[in-house]
Amino acid sequence: MPVDTLVDLTQAAEELGYSTAWLPDHVLPPGEYGATFGGVYEPLVTIGHLAAVTERLRLGTSVLVAPLRDPFVLAKQIATLHQLSAGRVILGVGVGWNEQEFDAVGADYARRGAITDDALALLRHLFAGGAAPYSGRRFSYEQGVFAPIPDGMVPIMVGGNSDAALRRAARYGDIWQGIPASPAAFAERARTLDELAADRDVVAALRIAWDGTVPIDRITDEVIAYREAGATRLAVHFGEHDGTRERMAALAESLTGQRLGPHVQRAGAAR
């Protein structure tokens, strides 16, 4: 996608009342970027650019493959973006799924879940002030100063439908983003999240796709069904960029006036 197109779509999302634009993440995938592996631009650098050409729109990763990243550098990047964007950044993370990509960069595929948990624990500590010393299972430091300290905790979103993903979201996340199966399946996962989170408030969210091949009424009904199943935020991937702006506008108009509740947010996935 040309940079100008990416900027135009992001600004259009802001104008249409969408709350967040999401960017995917793959570092060295085994196949071409596109429908499976998303866009070619590194998401955190891209967020820095898009934050400079928008005013209200939040910008996030859906999702960044955490075990492919050095967590100290990641924390510094996110805290900096949070400061430069006036708090408009959401860090969405996942454990990754493509073993070939892990092998290509020398990352540990077998332990990716545990690595992600340890990275999130470190990020939470650093974002809260980063006092030394810090002793973690995998990441520790005896001395050091972390800055900038985010003004308010950076929202962390954990993606995935597995029990492990729900436990991760309940322990470290502010938002859980599920993968669509059915409204009933989503409702079951959301109930499990509530049980795991105990006294923590973790928002249940979802990402669906609409490329225009099904009628607008059907996708509108799907949004409403997932809202009734417990999704308080819903992101939509609109497919490849040809016709994306028109689909964004059509869905925004279709959802206007629907009884979605004050916390349901329409979020366009920018690629």
Secondary structure as UniProt FT lines:
FT   HELIX           3..16
FT   STRAND          20..23
FT   TURN            35..37
FT   HELIX           43..52
FT   STRAND          58..61
FT   STRAND          64..65
FT   HELIX           66..68
FT   HELIX           71..84
FT   TURN            85..86
FT   STRAND          89..94
FT   HELIX           99..105
FT   TURN            110..111
FT   HELIX           112..127
FT   TURN            128..129
FT   STRAND          156..159
FT   HELIX           163..172
FT   STRAND          175..178
FT   HELIX           183..197
FT   TURN            198..199
FT   STRAND          203..209
FT   HELIX           216..228
FT   TURN            229..230
FT   STRAND          233..237
FT   TURN            242..243
FT   HELIX           244..255
FT   TURN            256..257
FT   TURN            262..263
FT   STRAND          266..269
//
